[in-house]
Amino acid sequence: MTGPRVITDCVIPLRDEHAQKESTRQLLADVFPSWNIDRIDVTSLKGGITNCLLKCTYKSGTPQEIVVLVRAYGRGTASIIDRNREYCTHVHLHSFGLAPPLHARFKNGLVYGFITGRSVEYHELSNPLLMGGISQLLAQWHTVLDAKAIKTLMLEQSGLKSHDVVDDIWQLCQKWISKLPTDNDTQAKTKAVLAKELVWVKNEIQYKGGPTVVAHCDLLSGNVIVPDDWPSAMLADMPPVTFIDYEYSLPTPRAFDLANHFMEWQGFDCNVSLIPTLGGPVMREWGKQYLEATHSFKRGSAQKQQNGVPVSEADVDQLMQEIRTWWGMPGFYWGIWATIQAVISTIEFDYASYAQNRLSEYWTWKHDYLSSKKLNCESNL
């Protein structure tokens, strides 16, 4: 089977819209030699806060148009995102039918298949039917995907040694913190504080988040795709769900992926009132469906093995405890990320305020965590 084309000399401009579209048309004419460049329509899509996403339609003269996506990486993002891991994860996902085909890799981006549908709004994440679709698909990810297979492909693609690859969230956070600016006293203090916190939180929770899985790590509403007409009278049941954007995917304890998804219920507006109550009925029902679905798949097989197996309340209790222990990590993780983006990104988004909001989640969790730990110690005296 022929793999994706590699076009090393193509760069898609991020700011000049005319040059962007012309460069994209030329790129696609190179990737698909049978395409007439004059019949390629390029439309910019909105929604992300990191990359440039272009919907490209080839008007072949027949009713069956061909649609692909071209994604150009945001300025400076290679310093915080392992593009080789993203590429290899996408290839691995596609082998299980969990991602669209990859057509090409160019100097600052990818060309891949278009998934028909719409991204959901963050207020829809609490819809019981959508909760079922997301929890079951994430369970499939966590059960089927193979971190070792992805790493093997990464080493083959890059020529790096195993120890040169960032393998977990702790290594990644350490790498990000090392890139934080120290241009003034405030920045230097922030960097020192976060470095110290990373050591503390790793020692506290590293082995308390359940099994290590290939996690999505960015399961916000915009990365969940459902049919265009869901919900409707014709599509009133649980919708077919697809996940997109795999650039942050990484092996992590499952609790991080779950906690991060629940935190994303607040949206970029940080409307914390929409986050489900930790360990409450909504989260427990979501967790129950997730655990049942994990029994439906097995590592390395895309096929469903059996219907969901009932799980006990004790199983759900255990999952809730894992999430509770990791509840602060999404705020810590995205707070560091946003602090870097505030310096390197050219996209119009208030990263500095977003960083403050997300880090405040971590500090709140830490206060509650230490208080609970103290009470438990006193009760055992």
DOBABA-191377 format. One line per field, with one value per residue (C-alpha): x, z negated, y; residue in three letters; residue number from 0. Coordinates in nm, 4 decimals. Example, Ala and Ser with C-alpha at 12.3 -4.5 7.8 and 13.67 -1.06 7.14 Angstrom:
2
c1: (1.2300, 1.3670)
c3: (-0.7800, -0.7140)
c2: (-0.4500, -0.1060)
residuo: (Ala, Ser)
num: (0, 1)
# end
This chain:
381
c1: (0.0000, 0.1320, 0.1699, 0.1061, 0.3081, 0.5894, 0.6439, 0.9245, 0.9482, 0.5886, 0.4988, 0.1437, 0.1418, -0.0573, -0.1392, -0.1626, -0.5003, -0.4417, -0.0980, -0.2407, -0.5081, -0.2725, -0.0111, -0.2797, -0.4066, -0.0535, 0.0069, -0.3075, -0.2203, 0.1089, -0.0583, -0.3348, -0.1810, -0.5149, -0.6740, -0.7153, -0.5793, -0.8493, -1.1219, -0.9897, -1.1921, -1.0287, -1.2286, -1.0898, -1.2564, -1.2864, -1.2899, -0.9353, -0.7024, -0.3716, -0.3657, -0.4978, -0.7572, -0.8615, -1.1482, -1.0559, -1.3148, -1.2286, -1.5106, -1.4534, -1.7512, -1.9546, -2.2062, -1.9509, -1.7153, -1.3947, -1.3237, -1.0002, -0.8621, -0.5314, -0.4001, -0.1134, 0.0521, 0.0403, 0.3544, 0.5933, 0.3751, 0.6512, 0.8212, 0.5342, 0.3830, 0.5634, 0.4518, 0.6073, 0.3989, 0.0872, 0.1571, 0.2284, -0.0749, -0.2939, -0.1539, -0.2160, -0.5708, -0.6505, -0.5399, -0.8317, -1.0801, -1.0667, -0.9276, -0.9598, -0.6873, -0.3680, -0.2873, 0.0273, 0.2675, 0.4254, 0.6725, 0.4206, 0.1168, -0.0917, -0.3459, -0.6099, -0.9637, -1.2650, -1.5142, -1.8691, -2.0572, -2.0349, -1.8399, -2.0583, -2.1049, -1.9672, -2.3137, -2.4099, -2.1493, -2.3933, -2.6589, -2.7135, -2.7156, -2.3935, -2.2366, -2.2953, -2.1337, -1.8268, -1.7723, -1.7928, -1.5603, -1.3057, -1.3221, -1.2438, -0.9434, -0.8159, -0.8550, -0.7585, -0.4702, -0.1125, 0.1367, 0.4314, 0.3259, 0.3031, 0.6462, 0.7988, 0.6640, 0.7917, 1.1428, 1.1284, 1.0099, 1.2485, 1.5643, 1.5680, 1.6688, 1.4060, 1.5297, 1.4896, 1.1105, 0.8772, 0.6794, 0.4461, 0.2744, 0.5445, 0.8197, 0.6018, 0.5193, 0.8874, 0.9718, 0.7056, 0.8187, 1.1755, 1.0451, 0.8660, 1.0106, 1.2152, 1.2361, 1.1337, 1.1078, 0.7406, 0.8064, 1.1104, 0.9100, 0.6235, 0.8633, 1.0271, 0.6907, 0.5592, 0.8804, 0.8474, 0.4785, 0.5527, 0.7830, 0.5229, 0.2211, 0.4108, 0.5134, 0.1552, -0.0540, 0.1713, 0.0489, -0.3088, -0.4719, -0.5521, -0.3999, -0.1846, -0.3647, -0.3223, -0.5146, -0.6600, -0.5661, -0.7688, -1.1247, -1.3046, -1.6357, -1.4744, -1.2917, -1.6101, -1.7898, -2.1538, -2.3866, -2.4928, -2.8589, -2.8182, -3.0301, -3.3418, -3.6593, -3.4769, -3.1640, -3.2939, -3.0832, -2.7175, -2.5256, -2.2271, -1.9275, -1.5814, -1.2835, -1.0525, -0.7225, -0.4658, -0.1762, -0.1809, -0.2366, 0.0048, 0.0248, -0.1198, -0.3150, -0.6763, -0.7811, -0.6130, -0.8086, -1.1359, -1.0733, -0.9625, -1.2772, -1.5023, -1.3115, -1.3704, -1.7443, -1.6805, -1.5658, -1.3075, -1.5245, -1.4375, -1.8038, -1.7247, -2.0923, -2.1158, -1.8466, -2.0170, -2.0005, -1.6981, -1.8303, -2.1912, -2.4722, -2.3899, -2.0216, -2.0949, -2.3322, -2.0710, -1.8075, -2.0352, -2.0904, -1.7178, -1.6257, -1.8885, -1.7533, -1.3928, -1.4981, -1.6275, -1.2853, -0.9375, -0.5931, -0.4995, -0.8464, -1.0853, -1.3768, -1.6202, -1.5802, -1.9049, -2.1708, -2.0991, -2.0401, -2.2152, -1.9842, -2.0281, -2.0733, -1.7315, -1.5806, -1.7390, -1.6222, -1.2652, -1.2860, -1.4272, -1.1385, -0.8870, -1.0518, -1.0702, -0.6985, -0.6135, -0.8757, -0.6175, -0.3874, -0.5834, -0.5634, -0.1909, -0.1247, -0.3229, -0.2101, 0.1534, 0.0563, -0.1331, 0.1539, 0.3815, 0.1182, 0.0804, 0.4393, 0.4649, 0.1166, -0.0009, -0.3639, -0.6049, -0.6877, -0.6302, -0.3925, -0.2668, -0.6127, -0.6844, -0.3610, -0.4637, -0.8079, -0.6719, -0.3930, -0.6474, -0.8258, -0.5060, -0.4532, -0.8153, -0.7755, -0.4489, -0.6066, -0.8983, -0.6688, -0.4433, -0.7420, -0.8939, -0.5605, -0.5229, -0.8733, -0.8051, -0.4827, -0.6574, -0.9425, -0.6903, -0.5263)
c3: (0.0000, 0.0980, -0.1968, -0.2117, 0.0215, -0.1404, 0.0104, -0.1791, 0.0154, -0.0251, -0.2863, -0.3182, -0.4290, -0.7453, -0.7053, -0.3334, -0.2289, 0.1460, 0.1292, -0.1067, 0.1404, 0.4388, 0.2506, 0.1412, 0.4967, 0.6191, 0.3334, 0.4156, 0.7855, 0.6851, 0.4452, 0.6925, 1.0438, 1.2121, 1.0637, 1.2750, 1.0606, 1.1853, 1.0392, 0.6835, 0.4465, 0.1147, -0.1861, -0.5255, -0.8229, -1.1632, -1.5087, -1.6103, -1.8058, -1.6993, -1.3289, -0.9895, -0.8480, -0.4819, -0.3236, 0.0339, 0.2882, 0.6268, 0.8689, 1.1077, 1.3302, 1.1867, 0.8994, 0.6816, 0.5604, 0.3773, 0.0483, -0.1520, -0.4363, -0.4399, -0.7825, -0.8144, -1.1541, -1.3575, -1.4057, -1.6592, -1.7380, -1.6459, -1.9688, -2.1761, -1.9499, -1.8239, -1.4609, -1.3993, -1.6809, -1.5406, -1.1944, -1.3222, -1.5522, -1.2568, -1.0495, -1.3384, -1.3907, -1.0210, -1.0279, -1.2665, -1.0770, -1.3505, -1.1372, -0.7737, -0.5238, -0.5155, -0.1611, -0.2120, -0.4549, -0.3628, -0.5385, -0.7665, -0.7594, -0.6409, -0.3721, -0.4810, -0.4183, -0.5047, -0.7552, -0.6682, -0.9621, -1.2132, -1.5296, -1.8387, -2.0618, -2.4150, -2.5698, -2.3802, -2.5555, -2.8413, -2.6043, -2.7291, -2.3767, -2.2821, -2.6145, -2.5165, -2.1758, -2.3128, -2.6077, -2.3898, -2.1202, -2.3785, -2.5370, -2.1951, -2.1604, -2.5058, -2.4466, -2.0826, -2.0156, -2.0755, -2.2106, -2.1297, -1.7646, -1.7365, -1.8921, -1.6597, -1.3600, -1.5080, -1.5369, -1.1815, -1.0461, -1.2394, -1.2853, -1.6509, -1.9386, -2.1843, -2.4650, -2.2397, -2.2190, -2.4722, -2.6048, -2.8715, -3.0066, -3.2687, -3.0107, -2.7942, -3.0763, -3.1674, -2.8053, -2.7931, -3.1199, -2.9879, -2.7007, -2.9197, -2.8800, -3.1548, -3.0110, -3.3407, -3.7106, -3.6878, -3.4051, -3.5813, -3.9017, -3.7124, -3.5451, -3.8777, -4.0486, -3.7703, -3.7627, -4.1375, -4.1032, -3.8329, -4.0688, -4.3466, -4.1420, -3.9670, -4.3028, -4.4287, -4.1436, -3.8869, -3.9559, -4.0588, -3.7218, -3.6060, -3.3071, -3.0596, -2.7264, -2.3953, -2.4948, -2.2716, -2.5266, -2.3530, -2.3487, -2.3409, -2.1635, -1.8409, -1.8037, -1.8221, -1.4885, -1.4488, -1.1439, -1.0181, -1.0936, -1.4450, -1.6515, -1.4369, -1.4083, -1.1764, -1.3934, -1.7484, -1.8843, -1.9885, -1.6981, -1.5232, -1.6611, -1.5189, -1.6882, -1.4939, -1.5576, -1.7069, -1.7584, -2.1390, -2.1523, -2.3942, -2.6226, -2.9577, -3.2437, -3.1315, -3.4128, -3.2387, -2.9154, -3.1066, -3.3418, -3.0494, -2.8515, -3.1434, -3.1939, -2.8261, -2.8922, -3.0020, -2.6520, -2.5758, -2.7675, -3.0853, -3.1907, -3.4861, -3.5734, -3.2793, -3.4136, -3.5537, -3.9299, -4.0181, -4.1023, -4.0550, -3.8763, -3.5279, -3.5517, -3.7020, -3.4182, -3.1642, -3.3438, -3.3607, -2.9841, -2.9269, -3.1442, -2.9829, -2.6394, -2.7354, -2.7554, -2.3969, -2.2339, -2.2629, -2.1874, -1.8202, -1.6835, -1.5281, -1.5532, -1.8420, -2.0338, -2.2302, -2.3628, -2.6718, -2.9844, -3.3020, -3.5543, -3.9287, -4.1338, -4.2844, -3.9350, -3.8798, -4.2260, -4.1312, -3.8048, -3.9847, -4.2321, -3.9465, -3.7880, -4.1239, -4.1771, -3.8292, -3.8301, -3.8514, -3.5729, -3.2735, -3.4233, -3.4903, -3.1418, -2.9431, -3.1696, -3.0751, -2.7091, -2.7007, -2.8719, -2.5850, -2.3210, -2.4622, -2.3476, -2.0180, -1.8618, -1.6002, -1.6325, -1.7871, -2.1173, -2.4757, -2.5734, -2.8822, -3.0416, -2.9365, -3.1060, -3.4291, -3.4214, -3.3610, -3.6204, -3.8755, -3.8266, -3.9258, -4.2386, -4.3457, -4.2977, -4.4918, -4.7863, -4.7935, -4.7443, -5.0355, -5.2569, -5.1833, -5.2411, -5.5786, -5.6864, -5.5893, -5.7902, -6.0958, -6.0722, -6.0781, -6.4006)
c2: (0.0000, 0.3425, 0.5780, 0.9514, 1.1753, 1.3722, 1.7184, 1.8854, 2.2112, 2.3318, 2.5938, 2.7259, 3.0947, 3.1661, 3.5364, 3.6216, 3.4828, 3.5101, 3.3466, 3.0854, 2.9769, 2.9783, 2.7730, 2.5276, 2.4789, 2.4127, 2.1698, 1.9734, 1.9662, 1.8031, 1.5573, 1.4658, 1.4894, 1.4168, 1.7308, 2.0437, 2.3265, 2.5665, 2.3439, 2.3454, 2.5627, 2.6607, 2.7835, 2.8801, 2.7103, 2.8734, 2.7187, 2.6290, 2.8560, 2.7014, 2.6070, 2.7209, 2.4806, 2.4876, 2.2946, 2.2103, 2.0947, 1.9531, 2.0293, 1.7423, 1.8268, 1.5394, 1.5464, 1.3639, 1.6356, 1.5414, 1.7171, 1.7144, 1.9220, 2.1040, 2.1968, 2.4414, 2.4478, 2.7660, 2.9740, 2.8256, 2.5234, 2.2781, 2.3845, 2.2457, 1.9773, 1.6677, 1.6704, 1.3304, 1.1797, 1.3458, 1.2030, 0.8510, 0.8554, 0.9552, 0.6670, 0.4245, 0.5523, 0.5188, 0.1547, 0.0918, 0.3078, 0.5723, 0.8564, 0.9710, 0.8801, 1.0848, 1.1971, 1.4030, 1.5587, 1.8924, 2.1192, 2.2924, 2.0687, 1.7755, 1.6892, 1.4386, 1.3220, 1.5338, 1.3961, 1.4958, 1.6426, 1.9227, 1.9802, 1.9947, 2.2987, 2.2747, 2.3016, 1.9830, 1.7681, 1.7032, 1.5654, 1.2064, 1.0639, 1.2398, 1.1374, 0.7746, 0.8168, 0.9964, 0.7630, 0.4529, 0.5856, 0.7008, 0.3548, 0.2086, 0.4403, 0.3482, -0.0246, -0.0770, 0.1631, 0.0520, 0.3086, 0.0805, 0.0512, 0.4308, 0.4764, 0.2162, 0.4069, 0.7341, 0.5952, 0.4595, 0.7943, 1.0196, 0.8128, 0.9183, 0.6942, 0.5755, 0.8016, 1.1094, 1.0654, 1.2279, 0.9315, 1.0683, 1.3753, 1.4392, 1.4589, 1.6807, 1.9238, 1.9387, 2.0209, 2.2916, 2.4485, 2.4614, 2.6758, 2.9328, 3.2826, 3.4496, 3.8009, 3.9621, 3.8782, 3.7773, 3.5324, 3.3874, 3.3375, 3.1730, 2.9305, 2.8384, 2.7860, 2.5616, 2.3571, 2.2986, 2.2105, 1.9560, 1.7663, 1.7754, 1.6721, 1.3918, 1.2462, 1.2706, 1.1295, 0.9595, 0.6063, 0.6867, 0.7494, 0.3975, 0.2173, 0.4071, 0.4452, 0.6242, 0.9351, 1.2048, 1.4748, 1.7480, 1.6194, 1.9523, 2.0032, 2.1244, 1.7922, 1.5850, 1.5398, 1.4289, 1.4215, 1.7655, 1.7004, 1.5603, 1.5917, 1.5760, 1.3742, 1.1342, 1.1170, 1.1228, 0.8372, 0.8237, 0.9786, 0.8236, 1.0122, 1.0768, 1.2430, 1.4746, 1.6583, 1.4236, 1.6645, 1.6348, 1.2596, 1.0933, 0.7894, 0.8993, 0.7434, 0.7279, 0.9617, 1.2551, 1.2050, 1.1728, 1.4652, 1.6794, 1.5994, 1.6914, 2.0168, 2.0978, 2.1111, 2.4719, 2.5794, 2.8468, 3.0934, 2.8992, 2.8746, 2.6487, 2.6038, 2.3602, 2.1236, 1.8104, 1.7624, 1.5518, 1.2050, 1.3216, 1.1315, 1.2668, 1.1814, 0.8405, 0.7529, 0.8658, 0.6576, 0.3537, 0.3609, 0.4087, 0.1089, -0.1123, -0.0238, -0.1025, -0.4689, -0.4557, -0.4220, -0.5674, -0.4281, -0.4352, -0.5178, -0.2668, -0.5079, -0.4996, -0.8254, -0.8242, -0.5932, -0.3881, -0.5947, -0.4728, -0.3113, -0.2809, 0.0333, -0.0417, -0.0265, 0.3146, 0.4274, 0.3355, 0.5294, 0.8335, 0.8218, 0.8132, 1.1181, 1.2980, 1.2458, 1.3801, 1.6562, 1.9357, 1.8161, 1.9552, 2.3048, 2.2640, 2.1225, 2.3808, 2.6627, 2.5948, 2.5559, 2.8852, 3.0684, 2.9623, 3.0434, 3.3944, 3.4545, 3.2633, 3.2676, 3.5190, 3.4067, 3.6562, 3.4904, 3.6047, 3.3261, 3.5118, 3.5272, 3.1709, 3.0582, 3.2308, 3.0698, 2.7213, 2.7449, 2.8651, 2.5307, 2.3545, 2.5662, 2.5098, 2.1339, 2.1293, 2.3126, 2.0676, 1.7681, 1.8643, 1.9414, 1.6011, 1.4311, 1.6056, 1.5014, 1.1408, 1.1415, 1.2867, 1.0361, 0.7521, 0.8702)
residuo: (Met, Thr, Gly, Pro, Arg, Val, Ile, Thr, Asp, Cys, Val, Ile, Pro, Leu, Arg, Asp, Glu, His, Ala, Gln, Lys, Glu, Ser, Thr, Arg, Gln, Leu, Leu, Ala, Asp, Val, Phe, Pro, Ser, Trp, Asn, Ile, Asp, Arg, Ile, Asp, Val, Thr, Ser, Leu, Lys, Gly, Gly, Ile, Thr, Asn, Cys, Leu, Leu, Lys, Cys, Thr, Tyr, Lys, Ser, Gly, Thr, Pro, Gln, Glu, Ile, Val, Val, Leu, Val, Arg, Ala, Tyr, Gly, Arg, Gly, Thr, Ala, Ser, Ile, Ile, Asp, Arg, Asn, Arg, Glu, Tyr, Cys, Thr, His, Val, His, Leu, His, Ser, Phe, Gly, Leu, Ala, Pro, Pro, Leu, His, Ala, Arg, Phe, Lys, Asn, Gly, Leu, Val, Tyr, Gly, Phe, Ile, Thr, Gly, Arg, Ser, Val, Glu, Tyr, His, Glu, Leu, Ser, Asn, Pro, Leu, Leu, Met, Gly, Gly, Ile, Ser, Gln, Leu, Leu, Ala, Gln, Trp, His, Thr, Val, Leu, Asp, Ala, Lys, Ala, Ile, Lys, Thr, Leu, Met, Leu, Glu, Gln, Ser, Gly, Leu, Lys, Ser, His, Asp, Val, Val, Asp, Asp, Ile, Trp, Gln, Leu, Cys, Gln, Lys, Trp, Ile, Ser, Lys, Leu, Pro, Thr, Asp, Asn, Asp, Thr, Gln, Ala, Lys, Thr, Lys, Ala, Val, Leu, Ala, Lys, Glu, Leu, Val, Trp, Val, Lys, Asn, Glu, Ile, Gln, Tyr, Lys, Gly, Gly, Pro, Thr, Val, Val, Ala, His, Cys, Asp, Leu, Leu, Ser, Gly, Asn, Val, Ile, Val, Pro, Asp, Asp, Trp, Pro, Ser, Ala, Met, Leu, Ala, Asp, Met, Pro, Pro, Val, Thr, Phe, Ile, Asp, Tyr, Glu, Tyr, Ser, Leu, Pro, Thr, Pro, Arg, Ala, Phe, Asp, Leu, Ala, Asn, His, Phe, Met, Glu, Trp, Gln, Gly, Phe, Asp, Cys, Asn, Val, Ser, Leu, Ile, Pro, Thr, Leu, Gly, Gly, Pro, Val, Met, Arg, Glu, Trp, Gly, Lys, Gln, Tyr, Leu, Glu, Ala, Thr, His, Ser, Phe, Lys, Arg, Gly, Ser, Ala, Gln, Lys, Gln, Gln, Asn, Gly, Val, Pro, Val, Ser, Glu, Ala, Asp, Val, Asp, Gln, Leu, Met, Gln, Glu, Ile, Arg, Thr, Trp, Trp, Gly, Met, Pro, Gly, Phe, Tyr, Trp, Gly, Ile, Trp, Ala, Thr, Ile, Gln, Ala, Val, Ile, Ser, Thr, Ile, Glu, Phe, Asp, Tyr, Ala, Ser, Tyr, Ala, Gln, Asn, Arg, Leu, Ser, Glu, Tyr, Trp, Thr, Trp, Lys, His, Asp, Tyr, Leu, Ser, Ser, Lys, Lys, Leu, Asn, Cys, Glu, Ser, Asn, Leu)
num: (0, 1, 2, 3, 4, 5, 6, 7, 8, 9, 10, 11, 12, 13, 14, 15, 16, 17, 18, 19, 20, 21, 22, 23, 24, 25, 26, 27, 28, 29, 30, 31, 32, 33, 34, 35, 36, 37, 38, 39, 40, 41, 42, 43, 44, 45, 46, 47, 48, 49, 50, 51, 52, 53, 54, 55, 56, 57, 58, 59, 60, 61, 62, 63, 64, 65, 66, 67, 68, 69, 70, 71, 72, 73, 74, 75, 76, 77, 78, 79, 80, 81, 82, 83, 84, 85, 86, 87, 88, 89, 90, 91, 92, 93, 94, 95, 96, 97, 98, 99, 100, 101, 102, 103, 104, 105, 106, 107, 108, 109, 110, 111, 112, 113, 114, 115, 116, 117, 118, 119, 120, 121, 122, 123, 124, 125, 126, 127, 128, 129, 130, 131, 132, 133, 134, 135, 136, 137, 138, 139, 140, 141, 142, 143, 144, 145, 146, 147, 148, 149, 150, 151, 152, 153, 154, 155, 156, 157, 158, 159, 160, 161, 162, 163, 164, 165, 166, 167, 168, 169, 170, 171, 172, 173, 174, 175, 176, 177, 178, 179, 180, 181, 182, 183, 184, 185, 186, 187, 188, 189, 190, 191, 192, 193, 194, 195, 196, 197, 198, 199, 200, 201, 202, 203, 204, 205, 206, 207, 208, 209, 210, 211, 212, 213, 214, 215, 216, 217, 218, 219, 220, 221, 222, 223, 224, 225, 226, 227, 228, 229, 230, 231, 232, 233, 234, 235, 236, 237, 238, 239, 240, 241, 242, 243, 244, 245, 246, 247, 248, 249, 250, 251, 252, 253, 254, 255, 256, 257, 258, 259, 260, 261, 262, 263, 264, 265, 266, 267, 268, 269, 270, 271, 272, 273, 274, 275, 276, 277, 278, 279, 280, 281, 282, 283, 284, 285, 286, 287, 288, 289, 290, 291, 292, 293, 294, 295, 296, 297, 298, 299, 300, 301, 302, 303, 304, 305, 306, 307, 308, 309, 310, 311, 312, 313, 314, 315, 316, 317, 318, 319, 320, 321, 322, 323, 324, 325, 326, 327, 328, 329, 330, 331, 332, 333, 334, 335, 336, 337, 338, 339, 340, 341, 342, 343, 344, 345, 346, 347, 348, 349, 350, 351, 352, 353, 354, 355, 356, 357, 358, 359, 360, 361, 362, 363, 364, 365, 366, 367, 368, 369, 370, 371, 372, 373, 374, 375, 376, 377, 378, 379, 380)
# end
